[in-house]
Amino acid sequence: YLDPPYINVELNLSQNSVPDLLIAISDSNLLADDAKVILRHPTSVNYERCLGKLRPVRTKTYGSMQFTWFQYDPQI
């Protein structure tokens, strides 16, 4: 169960690592600190201390909510 409009995603920013797939709810931006980020449908996300960016890989709508899966791509 996802509690809209936020999802917490655990990141290890000091190791420059990101989970392969992240899920986010549409409508907004990114809030980050050392341990966690809250993703709200960015099309391209830069992490200050993380190499590369995220890109959306697919979007699905459930009822009135839109969910987007993001993939970390160090080549972007």
Residue pairs with C-beta under 8 A, 6 or more apart in sequence:
2 23
2 25
2 67
4 25
4 65
5 25
5 27
5 28
5 40
6 25
6 38
6 40
7 23
7 24
7 25
7 38
7 39
8 36
8 37
8 38
9 19
9 22
9 24
9 36
9 37
9 38
9 39
10 19
10 35
10 36
11 17
11 18
11 19
11 32
11 35
11 36
11 37
11 47
11 50
13 32
13 34
13 35
13 47
13 49
13 50
14 34
14 49
16 49
16 50
16 51
17 50
18 47
18 50
18 52
18 54
18 72
19 72
20 71
20 72
21 57
21 69
21 70
21 71
22 39
22 54
22 69
22 70
22 71
22 72
23 39
23 67
23 68
23 69
23 70
24 39
24 40
24 41
24 42
24 67
24 68
24 69
24 70
25 39
25 40
25 41
25 65
25 66
25 67
25 68
26 40
26 41
26 59
26 65
26 66
26 67
26 68
27 40
27 41
27 66
28 40
28 41
28 42
29 40
29 42
30 37
30 38
30 39
30 40
30 42
30 45
31 37
31 38
32 38
32 47
32 48
37 47
39 45
39 54
39 70
41 66
41 68
42 54
42 70
43 55
43 56
44 53
44 54
44 55
44 76
45 53
45 54
45 70
46 53
51 74
52 72
52 73
52 74
52 75
52 76
53 72
53 73
53 76
54 70
54 71
54 72
54 73
55 70
55 71
55 73
55 76
56 68
56 69
56 70
57 69
57 70
57 71
58 68
58 69
59 66
59 67
59 68
59 69
60 66
60 67
61 67
